[in-house]
């Protein structure tokens, strides 16, 4: 869903996401860490982040990292990390 948001809004360049299962066999909820390396303008990255959180209620923002080589650059390299919470299958 999050990848579709990036594509549909044509807001940011999303090449590949990384999905990591955070294991805890005693938990009733599964957690996935989702890391997206993105490129776009700050407003585009902000729209993407807000759109993802609105579209997926079980998604939480864990961290944002922005990097711009020069102030005059129009685009920003970002690494956005979400945590997705899902009920464990029984």
C-alpha positions as a printed NumPy array, in Angstrom:
array([[  0.   ,   0.   ,   0.   ],
       [  2.76 ,   2.428,   0.932],
       [  4.545,   1.753,  -2.354],
       [  1.294,   2.477,  -4.206],
       [  1.036,   5.832,  -2.422],
       [  4.496,   6.801,  -3.675],
       [  3.609,   5.726,  -7.216],
       [  0.06 ,   7.156,  -7.322],
       [  1.023,  10.551,  -6.035],
       [  4.141,  10.64 ,  -8.216],
       [  5.559,  12.405,  -5.229],
       [  8.794,  10.623,  -4.52 ],
       [ 11.218,   8.222,  -6.118],
       [ 10.87 ,   4.892,  -4.325],
       [ 13.289,   2.336,  -5.686],
       [ 13.059,  -0.409,  -3.096],
       [ 11.839,  -0.937,   0.431],
       [ 13.333,  -3.143,   3.107],
       [ 10.974,  -5.234,   5.242],
       [ 12.221,  -6.745,   8.495],
       [ 10.161,  -8.981,  10.793],
       [ 10.771,  -8.057,  14.428],
       [ 10.341, -11.411,  16.142],
       [  8.863, -11.94 ,  19.568],
       [  7.214, -15.37 ,  19.837],
       [  5.318, -14.374,  23.006],
       [  3.708, -11.269,  21.511],
       [  0.154, -11.235,  20.206],
       [  1.16 ,  -8.733,  17.539],
       [  3.684,  -9.094,  14.727],
       [  5.834,  -6.074,  13.979],
       [  7.512,  -5.301,  10.689],
       [ 10.098,  -2.562,  10.305],
       [  9.738,  -1.02 ,   6.848],
       [ 12.576,   1.166,   5.603],
       [ 12.164,   3.313,   2.502],
       [ 15.072,   5.162,   0.904],
       [ 13.379,   8.024,  -0.961],
       [ 14.238,  11.048,  -3.045],
       [ 12.056,  14.102,  -3.576],
       [ 11.399,  17.607,  -2.363],
       [ 10.643,  18.136,   1.316],
       [  6.918,  18.825,   0.626],
       [  6.705,  15.645,  -1.488],
       [  8.341,  13.557,   1.243],
       [  6.015,  15.042,   3.827],
       [  2.933,  14.271,   1.687],
       [  4.162,  10.711,   1.195],
       [  4.673,  10.19 ,   4.939],
       [  1.297,  11.646,   5.904],
       [ -0.449,   9.726,   3.095],
       [  1.066,   6.429,   4.225],
       [  0.038,   6.998,   7.854],
       [ -3.502,   7.956,   6.822],
       [ -3.877,   4.976,   4.45 ],
       [ -2.609,   2.342,   6.894],
       [ -3.923,   2.827,  10.454],
       [ -1.639,   0.058,  11.78 ],
       [  1.454,   1.946,  10.572],
       [  3.598,   4.053,  12.915],
       [  6.434,   6.391,  12.034],
       [  9.666,   5.282,  13.704],
       [ 12.229,   7.664,  12.21 ],
       [ 12.985,  10.176,   9.479],
       [ 16.423,  11.003,   8.139],
       [ 16.901,  13.797,   5.597],
       [ 20.091,  14.628,   3.742],
       [ 20.76 ,  17.341,   1.196],
       [ 24.22 ,  17.854,  -0.258],
       [ 23.757,  21.576,  -0.999],
       [ 21.181,  24.087,   0.162],
       [ 20.384,  24.923,  -3.465],
       [ 19.481,  21.299,  -4.301],
       [ 15.783,  20.922,  -4.999],
       [ 15.575,  17.322,  -3.895],
       [ 16.335,  15.65 ,  -0.604],
       [ 17.546,  12.116,   0.039],
       [ 15.508,  10.576,   2.827],
       [ 15.273,   7.372,   4.794],
       [ 11.84 ,   6.897,   6.311],
       [ 11.261,   4.035,   8.725],
       [  7.818,   2.772,   9.686],
       [  6.653,   0.01 ,  12.014],
       [  3.664,  -2.024,  10.824],
       [  1.634,  -3.792,  13.51 ],
       [ -0.348,  -6.907,  12.532],
       [ -2.318,  -9.401,  14.56 ],
       [ -0.414, -12.658,  14.784],
       [ -1.943, -15.515,  12.794],
       [ -3.093, -18.316,  15.046]])
